[in-house]
Amino acid sequence: MEGPGFRQLGMDRMAGLVYSTGHIHFIEKGQRMDGKIIKVGIAGQGRSGYDIHARWLRTVPQQFQIVAVADLLPERRAQAKAEFGCRVYKTYEEMLKAGGFDLFVNATPSFLHPKAAIKGLQAGYHTVCEKPSAVKLSDFDKMLDAADESRKILAPFQNSRFQPAFIKIQEILASGVIGPLVNARLSYSGFARRWDWQTRQEMWGGNINNTGPHPLDMAVVLFGARPLEVYAKLASGPNSFGDADDFALVVLHGKNAPTIEVSVSSNLAYPLGDMFNLSGTCGGITGNFKSLKWRHFDPAKAPKQKLMPSWSDKRAYNSEVLPWVEENWTCEIPDVFQTISKGFYDCIYNAIVNKGKLVVTHEQVRRQVFVLEECHRQNPLPKLAAKKAALKKKA
Ligand SMILES: NC(=O)c1ccc[n+]([C@@H]2O[C@H](COP(=O)([O-])OP(=O)(O)OC[C@H]3O[C@@H](n4cnc5c(N)ncnc54)[C@H](O)[C@@H]3O)[C@@H](O)[C@H]2O)c1
């Protein structure tokens, strides 16, 4: 497997599990889930560390136990101590040094991801790393090297991979009914102003680093292991109070490959259509997290046509009735976010306890990091003072 965004990786990093929306189980048949309780140390108790990771982990005491937490904020440490009865530390470094756990969950702010993940692996812990794992290939490769050297698992937290709607999309594509994929549009856009750290370049904020890793992960899966080219446009407007992008349009394309468009704009007052829109040669899929519909026709049942040898017939355009079939799917799962976290953590549990394979492979994440690096390389944005001066001049 060659091309941009790839390096040779061992076979154990190449495969993923087969999974389906029928029964959301990410564990290979015959694997035992009982017995070992994995002790966890979580760094960061924000929207991710508390609301996603701890929210799930505290519900599965037969698999995981939160034994340590690190956070800069005393009130978040106090809350963790009270709710999980765990040890608490101010920084992730202090928590790593104290140890006493098997799995390090790196839910620190984005710019700390490579540094903290490498420290976690070097300290001898399996490591879950929040997205974006890195925004430069050189950083991600250092993370892979640290995992190799420590012989510990590095599991990038690409939770959208376990999104039931995306799993359903992959099932429909694999069934072949819509034919080979020609184009996919993944729109994670809307209208929102933002003024938190996620709008600052120096903290690796911005739409493409923050929201982007969700649709980009899907885009990488849909694109497949083909030579990849990237077109990217980023912009930072007045609705981002920092200097990072609040408009991102990224196109993954290549020879004999589908064209995958990802948009993450905070300037979209009216939707352009559904969140997901995929076109194949025999049909298409459209929808969102809650529901999907897809229409397709069987070319064998379509009227037989031949290339016309001459000009238009009676000045009319080609017209025919295709035997369309339409199907639909609705997500019946009450708490999708917890189901997504279950998918990820069942998989990491299986990887640690049974040496099972990770669904999210390193080479897929490496491709995503390649795309992120390309986005920034193609679009150097002005830093805060220059951006403010430019906006003032415009006004
Ligand atoms: N996968 C997802 O769906 C998802 C959702 C939200 C956030 N995230 C990711 O999670 C990461 C954190 O984002 P957030 O929204 O939780 O941020 P947040 O602002 O809500 O919380 C960040 C927390 O990190 C703590 N922190 C900062 N430096 C630290 C250090 N050195 N040691 C220990 N703790 C430290 C802060 O005190 C704070 O409590 C980001 O990289 C973001 O991309 C992922």
The ligand as an SDF file (V2000), in Angstrom:
LIG
                    3D

 44 48  0  0  0  0  0  0  0  0999 V2000
  -14.1870   12.8320   19.6780 N   0  0  0  0  0  0  0  0  0  0  0  0
  -15.1010   13.7350   19.9670 C   0  0  0  0  0  0  0  0  0  0  0  0
  -16.2710   13.5780   19.6310 O   0  0  0  0  0  0  0  0  0  0  0  0
  -14.6620   14.9680   20.7330 C   0  0  0  0  0  0  0  0  0  0  0  0
  -15.6070   15.8250   21.3010 C   0  0  0  0  0  0  0  0  0  0  0  0
  -15.1440   16.9250   22.0430 C   0  0  0  0  0  0  0  0  0  0  0  0
  -13.7720   17.1690   22.1380 C   0  0  0  0  0  0  0  0  0  0  0  0
  -12.8990   16.3180   21.5420 N   0  0  0  0  0  0  0  0  0  0  0  0
  -11.4280   16.5390   21.6410 C   0  0  0  0  0  0  0  0  0  0  0  0
  -11.0630   16.4860   22.9940 O   0  0  0  0  0  0  0  0  0  0  0  0
   -9.9880   17.3750   23.2510 C   0  0  0  0  0  0  0  0  0  0  0  0
  -10.3530   18.2400   24.4570 C   0  0  0  0  0  0  0  0  0  0  0  0
  -11.4110   19.0770   24.0810 O   0  0  0  0  0  0  0  0  0  0  0  0
  -12.5580   19.5110   25.1130 P   0  0  0  0  0  0  0  0  0  0  0  0
  -13.6870   19.9930   24.2950 O   0  0  0  0  0  0  0  0  0  0  0  0
  -12.7790   18.4310   26.1140 O   0  0  0  0  0  0  0  0  0  0  0  0
  -11.8520   20.7560   25.8310 O   0  0  0  0  0  0  0  0  0  0  0  0
  -12.3060   21.4790   27.1840 P   0  0  0  0  0  0  0  0  0  0  0  0
  -11.9040   22.8980   27.0510 O   0  0  0  0  0  0  0  0  0  0  0  0
  -13.7450   21.1790   27.4640 O   0  0  0  0  0  0  0  0  0  0  0  0
  -11.4400   20.7380   28.2840 O   0  0  0  0  0  0  0  0  0  0  0  0
  -10.0460   20.6450   28.2240 C   0  0  0  0  0  0  0  0  0  0  0  0
   -9.5920   20.1870   29.5970 C   0  0  0  0  0  0  0  0  0  0  0  0
   -8.2000   19.8340   29.5050 O   0  0  0  0  0  0  0  0  0  0  0  0
   -7.5910   20.2330   30.7150 C   0  0  0  0  0  0  0  0  0  0  0  0
   -6.1480   20.3490   30.5210 N   0  0  0  0  0  0  0  0  0  0  0  0
   -5.4630   21.2730   29.8000 C   0  0  0  0  0  0  0  0  0  0  0  0
   -4.1380   21.0470   29.8840 N   0  0  0  0  0  0  0  0  0  0  0  0
   -3.9850   19.9480   30.6540 C   0  0  0  0  0  0  0  0  0  0  0  0
   -2.8430   19.2410   31.1290 C   0  0  0  0  0  0  0  0  0  0  0  0
   -1.6150   19.6260   30.8070 N   0  0  0  0  0  0  0  0  0  0  0  0
   -3.0380   18.1650   31.9140 N   0  0  0  0  0  0  0  0  0  0  0  0
   -4.2820   17.7750   32.2740 C   0  0  0  0  0  0  0  0  0  0  0  0
   -5.4000   18.4250   31.8620 N   0  0  0  0  0  0  0  0  0  0  0  0
   -5.2430   19.4970   31.0620 C   0  0  0  0  0  0  0  0  0  0  0  0
   -8.2790   21.5550   31.0570 C   0  0  0  0  0  0  0  0  0  0  0  0
   -8.1230   21.8770   32.4010 O   0  0  0  0  0  0  0  0  0  0  0  0
   -9.7040   21.2740   30.6390 C   0  0  0  0  0  0  0  0  0  0  0  0
  -10.5000   20.8200   31.7120 O   0  0  0  0  0  0  0  0  0  0  0  0
   -9.7890   18.1890   21.9820 C   0  0  0  0  0  0  0  0  0  0  0  0
   -8.6380   17.7390   21.3350 O   0  0  0  0  0  0  0  0  0  0  0  0
  -11.0060   17.8970   21.1230 C   0  0  0  0  0  0  0  0  0  0  0  0
  -10.6860   17.8350   19.7430 O   0  0  0  0  0  0  0  0  0  0  0  0
  -13.3210   15.2240   20.8500 C   0  0  0  0  0  0  0  0  0  0  0  0
  1  2  1  0
  2  3  2  0
  2  4  1  0
  4  5  1  0
  4 44  2  0
  5  6  2  0
  6  7  1  0
  7  8  2  0
  8  9  1  0
  8 44  1  0
  9 10  1  0
  9 42  1  0
 10 11  1  0
 11 12  1  0
 11 40  1  0
 12 13  1  0
 13 14  1  0
 14 15  2  0
 14 16  1  0
 14 17  1  0
 17 18  1  0
 18 19  2  0
 18 20  1  0
 18 21  1  0
 21 22  1  0
 22 23  1  0
 23 24  1  0
 23 38  1  0
 24 25  1  0
 25 26  1  0
 25 36  1  0
 26 27  1  0
 26 35  1  0
 27 28  2  0
 28 29  1  0
 29 30  1  0
 29 35  2  0
 30 31  1  0
 30 32  2  0
 32 33  1  0
 33 34  2  0
 34 35  1  0
 36 37  1  0
 36 38  1  0
 38 39  1  0
 40 41  1  0
 40 42  1  0
 42 43  1  0
M  CHG  2   8   1  16  -1
M  END
$$$$
